[in-house]
Amino acid sequence: MDLEHPDITRVRRTGSPYSERRQMYVTDGLGNDVHSGDEILKLDDEFYLVDELSADAREILEQLGAGYEIAK
C-alpha cells in the first residue's frame, strides 16, 4: 500500500499545494493577498481583507459605508 500526503498529490495533479477552490483573487488596497472565500470590506472600488484590519479600521470603513462581502 502506497500512501502519499494529500498536499503532494494535489501538487502533482495541479502544480499548486493549494486547493483549486482557494485561488488567488487579487491584492487589497493595503497590499494584502486576498483569496476566494476570504472576507473583505468593500468601499466604492476598493476592498480590504478583514483579517488584516484592526477593529478601529473596520469601524471607520463601516462608518464610511463599506460593506462586508466574500471574495469570489
N, C-alpha and C positions, 0 to 999 in steps of 0.2 A: 504494500500500500504506500503510495507516494503522496505525501501531504505537502501543500505549499501555502504560505501565508496569503490571505486574500488580497493584500496590497500588491504583492509580487504578481499574482495572477492578473490583477487589473492593469498593472504597468505593462505586462506582456501583451495584453489584449488591446489596450487603448493608448499606451505610451505615456499615461499620466497616473500618478498614485491616487488621484482624487476621483471621486465618483463622477460619472457623466452628468448627474443631476446638479452637481455643485461646480459649475463652470464660472470662470471669471466674468464678472458683469462689467465693471469699469472702476476707476478710482473716483472717490468722492471729492468734494470741494476742498478737503484738507489733505488730500493725497493718500488716503487710506484705501486699500484694496477692498472692493465690495463684490461679493459673490451672490449668485442666485440663492434666494432663501434668506438672506440677511435682512434685518430690519433697518430701514432707513427713514430719515426725516426729510421730506421734500418741501422746498420753498422755491416757488417760481421754477426756474430752470436749473437750480442747484439742488443737491441732495447730500446728506451726511450719514455716515454709519453710526447708528445709535449706540452701539457698544463702545465706541471711542469718544463719545461726548460726555462731559460732566453733567451733573444734574442741573447746574446753572445754565449751561449751554442749551440743554434740551428745553428748559423753561423759557429761555429767551426766544428760541426758534418757534416754540408753540405760540408765544405771545405775538410773534410776527406773522403768524398764520400758517406755519409749516404743518404738514400732515404726515402721519405715520403710514408707511407702505412696506411691502415686502418686495425686495429686488427680484426681478424675473429673469 
